[in-house]
């Protein structure tokens, strides 16, 4: 005689699957957050590596220090001056690794200064930049669009980093600095501005479900790691 499930058994199985799903889904979100943090740490370390192997010092250039390798986080990827499809991504966090070339605007990376993807030289190490590198072309990297690929809702700087300046650059010794002076190197800047980071810098990634994970950049050494 062929056996079949009773209604009670079916209900029990459905309830069990629901409980397992509820337990697994938050873990998936947490894994996305953790993967995003691991990737960001890796790219911070790569930025430091570029700074140490590609010293930008040039005594013939007054603003040579603006060339230092930088990792910058930004949101709102807009492309108002490009041909269709010009889809805009409002409040989408991404980041870019670049050296400020050639106009020393200090904030807006252009294609001449962006680092290339070591595993695919046709790509830039960027998730896209306003009116410069389009989100939907093959030159940008999907994984560096934290808001889309990992569901990151916010990137906050605190500790030894200025909260309103979401980028870090490194000198030839790999030491971390936060923001650029306009006319003088950090050695001559006023106290509290543009000098080496002397206190642990904390970068906090927050996901859509309001979970957070912090990345630390240690002073002097520039060592980057996941904090908690």
ZICOR-V79703 format. One record per helix or strand. SS is the DSSP state (~ for helix, > for strand). FROM is the first residue (numbers start at 1). TO is the last residue. If there is no record, write none. Layout:
BEGIN
ss={SS | SS}
from={FROM | FROM}
to={TO | TO}
END
This chain:
BEGIN
ss={~ | ~ | > | > | > | > | > | > | > | > | > | > | ~ | ~ | > | > | > | ~ | > | > | > | >}
from={7 | 64 | 69 | 77 | 89 | 94 | 114 | 116 | 120 | 126 | 129 | 133 | 142 | 146 | 152 | 167 | 176 | 186 | 196 | 201 | 212 | 224}
to={53 | 67 | 74 | 77 | 89 | 99 | 114 | 117 | 124 | 126 | 129 | 133 | 144 | 149 | 159 | 170 | 177 | 188 | 196 | 207 | 217 | 226}
END
